[in-house]
């Protein structure tokens, strides 16, 4: 779980790696809390400043910002004053207005939309919620572990081939035996975690889109803006991917130098410390400003910038490439469904939950990679962080 949108990404990665190996240190809860407060605020302020800069560059006109908490607010904004009068867009807007609850209106989102004087959507930014970060981190870790398990299973097959004195490519293995060897290989990998005999591959576990923004404009304007990012706006494009088919857009991974003076000033001027009063840190500590939390911070952070036309934006929110449907498909199409990846997701979800809860100290790790658990286990432990144990019926 190497979150490149966070400025203390190395520290958070080290904690996550230790937790996956079953090692808890006394100040982990406090450190996670400090990181999520600091890095979340830095990321939010940087996204807001960068998006304003890009919109001013692209449109050169007055626009207003509106905080959103649910996807229904975004979809209402899309439908309130469509930028495109095509029959397809009118069809989708009509379907939404007929039954808006069918379009995941209550799905939570943490971000802001930007609209012009005619209430037309120009762009938005958002920061992934802890649950979604844990899901994505699980996919990355699961794919990496799956490769380890496969490699171990191949080693077992190689050992059998050697014992039988036949080349590996000529070895015939019944499906039942293959399944058995995969299970045994999974247990071997789990034991490596338990014995602290494994190191996570940071390069394979990088997540760049914890912070993300989307800009809506014509293809011509988007093309011009993309060409100016590195040349004139001091934004480094690290990766580029174009999507076609049902979902169409251009996705860029942008690296920027964040402005520490500006962010620290905004923290105090906006009295941002007030929204962190229920996170286990004292009011006195929070009022000291952001500077005490910045030790060891990276000078840059990365986020995803999506460039989209308005018709493609409508399709992604109301049509054939509905965002939530893509999320469900990702969950259903997991390459590896063993107990190890499930435990990874449970543990990372709990780690992030600690960082946004009133507790900064925990006694033990409730999830071990080499154990087996039901979803109720992590739910109960997260509820306990908020003093909300399940009520017994009798």
N, C-alpha and C positions, 0 to 999 in steps of 0.2 A: 504494500500500500504506500507507494511513493507519490504523494499528491503534489504535483509541480505548481499548483495554484497557491500553495501555502509557502510562507517564507521560512518556516521552521520545519520544512519537509524532512530533513535528515533526522532531527530529533524524533519526530512522530514515527518515521519509518523504524528507527531503532527500538522504540517502545513496542510497536506492533510486532516486530520480529521477536522480541523477547517474550511477549505474551503468547505468540504462536508456539514458542518453545516451552511455555509453562512457567516462565520466570517473571515474577512480580517484584518490583522494588517499592519501598515505602512511599516515595514521593511521586509515583507514577500518576496517580489520580490528580494531584495538584498540577503537575506539569502538563498533562493533557488539557486540563481546564484552561490554563494560561495560554496554551497554544491556540485552542479553538477560539478564545475571546480575541486574542491579538490578531491571529491570522485571518479570522473571519472578518474582522473590521477592516484590516488592510485590504483584503481582497474586494470587499464591497465598495470601499471608497475608490479603489483603483479602477474597478469596472465602471463605476459611475462617471469618473473623470474621463476615462478613455472613450466611453460611448458618447458623451457630450462632445468631445473633440471631433470624433468621426462624423457625427450627425451635423455639426456646424460646418464641417468641411464639405459634406455631401449635399446638404440642403440650403445652408446659409440663411435659415429663417428661424423665427421664434418657435419653440416647442415647449411642452410642459411634461413634467414627470409625474407618474402616479404609481404608488406602491401597490403591489398585488400579492395576495396570499393564496388565491385559488385560480385554477385554470379557467374557470368560468369567466373571471374578470378579463382575462386575455381574449377569450373567444367572443365575449360581448364587444370588446373594443374592435376586433376584426370585423364584426358584423354591423357595427354602428354606422360606418361610413366607408363602404368598400372603395378601394382605389381602382378597381377594374370592373367593368360592366359586362363581362362575358356571361354567356348563358350558364356555363359550368359554375361560376362563382355564385350567381343568383340561385342556382339549384342547391348548392351546399348551404348557403345562408338560410334559404327557406327550410331545409331539413333541420338545421340547428334551431331555428326559431319555433318550429313545430314541436320539437321534443328535445330541449336543451339538456335535460338530465341524462340523455343517452350518450352525451359527449364528455363524460367524466368531469362534470362541472366542479365537483368537490375535491378533485385531485389537488393536493397542496403544491404551492410553488413559492419560493422565496426570491422576490425580485422586484423590478420596476419596469413599466412600459413608458414609452415616449410617444406623444401624439402631437400633431400640429394644430393650428388654430381652427381647422375644419374637422377635428377629431379623427384624423386619419393616422393609422399606426405607422410609425417610422422605425421603431426598433424596440428592443428590450434587453435586459440583462437578468441573469439569475445565478444563484449559488445553490448547488445540489444540497439536499437535505441529508442528514447523517444516514438515514435508512438507505437512500439511493447510493451513497458513497460505498456503504458496506456491500451492497449488492454487486456493484461494479468491481470493487476490489476482490470480491469472492470469485468472479468470473476470471479475472486475471490470475489470481493465485491458483484457482482450480485448474486452469489450462496448463500452468507451469507444473503443478504437482502431477497432473495426468500424464505429462511427458515423462516424469520421473518413474511413475508406476509402470508405464509402458516399457521403459528402458529396463526396469528390473525384471518384468515378465519375460522380455526377450533374453535377458541373461539366464533365467531359469530354463527357457527353451534351449538355449545354447548348451547349458550343462547337460540336459537330457540327450541332446544330439551327440555330444562328446562321449557320454556313457554308452550310447548305442553305436558309436563309431560311424555316424552318417553325417553328411554335410547338413548344416542348419536348413538350407533351402529345400532339402529333400525330406526333412522331418515332417511326418504327418501327425498332427495333434488333434484328437477329438475335441469337439466344442466344450464338452463338460470339463475336460482337463484344462483347456485354455481359460475357462471361467474360474476354475479353482486356482490356477496360477496367478491370475489377476488379483484375486482376493488375497492370496498370500503375499503378493508384491505390495498391495496396499497396506497390509499389516507391517511389512518391513519398513515402508516409508513412514508410517505412523510411529514406529519404534525409533526411527532416526530423529523425529521431532522430540519424542519423550527423552531420548538420551542426549539431546542438545548436540546432535551430530549432523546438522544441516544448516546451510546458510541460504537465505532468500536471494534470488537474483534481482537486484534493484532495477536493472535495465529492462527486465521483462514485466515489471510490476508498476510502471509509471502510468499515472492517470492525469491527463492534462485538462480535463473539462469539468473539474469541480466548480470552476468559475466559467461562465459562458455568456456570450451576447449574440444577438442576431440583429442584422440591419436589413431593412426592407426597402428596395428601390428597383429601378429599371435595370436591365442587364448592362446597358451602356454605362450608367452611373456606377454600378457595382464594379465593373471592369476597371474603370478609371480609378476608383477608390483603392482597389487592390494594388494597382501599379504604384500608388503613392505611399503605401504603408511604410515600406522600408526606406524609400528615397527621401521623403519629406516629413514623415510623422514619427520617425525614430522607433518604429515597431518592427521587431525582427520576426519574420515568418519562418518557423521551424519546420512545419509540415503543411502540406496541402492535399486535400482529397475532394474530388468532384463526385457527386452522387447522381445517378440517373435512374430511370424506371419510375416506380410509384413515388419514391422520395427523391426530390431534386433540389440540390443546393450545393454550395461550395463551402467546405469546412477548412478553416485555417487554424493552426496552433500558433498563437502569438506570444512572444516573449517581450516583456517591457521592464524597464527600470522604474520601480515605484518610488513615489516622492514621500520620503519619511517626514520631512518638515510639514508638508501639507496634511498628511494623514494624522499626525500627532496633534496638529492644530485643530483639525476637524473633530477629533475625539473630544477635546476639551470644549470647543465652541458649541458643539451640538449636545453637550452633556451626555455623551453616549454611554458613560459608565452606568447610568440609571437602568439601562435594559439588561445589565449583567448582575444586578443585585441578588438574584436568586440562583447564582451559579457557584456558591460556596466561598467566594472571596468577600472580604469585609468592604464596606463602603469606603473606609479610609484608604485601603489599598487601591481600590479602583479609581478613586479621585486623584491619585498621584499622577495619572496620565498613562499613556501607552509606552512611554520610554523605558520603564523598568522591565517590560516584557520583551524588549527588542534584542536582547543579547543573543548573539549567534544567528541573527536573521540573515537570510540571503538578500542580496540587493535587487534581484529580479524575481518575477513570477510569470507563470504562463496561464493562458486561458484560451478557450475555443471561441473563435469568431466565425459565425455562419452568415454567409451572404445569400440572400434569398429575394426573388421577385415576389410581388404580392400574390399572384396566382399560386405559386409554389408554397407560400406561407399558408394559404387557405387550405391547400391539399394536406399539408402536414398537421393542421389543427382540426380540420373538419372532414377531410376526404379520404382517399385511398391509402395515404401514408400517415394516418392518425398516430400521433406521438405515443399515446398510451398503448395502442395496439402493438407498436414496435417493441415497447418495453415488455409486454406480456410474451411476445414471440421470443425475445431474448431469454426470458426465464424458462420457457418451454423447450428451447433448443440447446440446452446445456450439453456440452460434450461429455462431461464427467459428473455423475450424480451420486458418487459414493458418500460415505459418512464424513470423510475428511473435508471436502469442500463445504458441506453443510455446517460443520463445526467452525470453519474459517469465517463464514458469514455471521454466525451467531456471535463469535468472539469479537469480530471487528465492529459489529453493531453495538455490542456492549461497551467496547472501548470508547466509541464516539458518544454513546449515551452518558457515560461517566463525565465526559467533558462538557456536557450541556445540562447536567443535573445539579442539585444543591450539594452533592457530596464530592469532596475532593480527596477522600481517603477510602480505600476499600481493603478488606481483610484478606481476600483470596480471589483467585480467578475462578469463576463459576463454570467455565467451559475449558476442556482440554482437547487438543486435536486428536488424541488417541482414544477419547471416550466416545460414548454415543448418547445423544440427547434428543428430546422432542422440542419443537418450537416453544411450547409452554415454559420450558426451563428458562430460556433467555428472557421471555416476556415477564416472568415472575421476578427475575433479578433486576430487570430494568424498572419495573414498578416499585420494587423495594428502594431503589435509588431516590424515589420521590415520596417515600413513606406511604406507599399505596399497596399493601399486601392484599391478596385476593380475600374477599369475604367468604367465609364458609357458610353453606346453607344450613348445616346442623352440626 
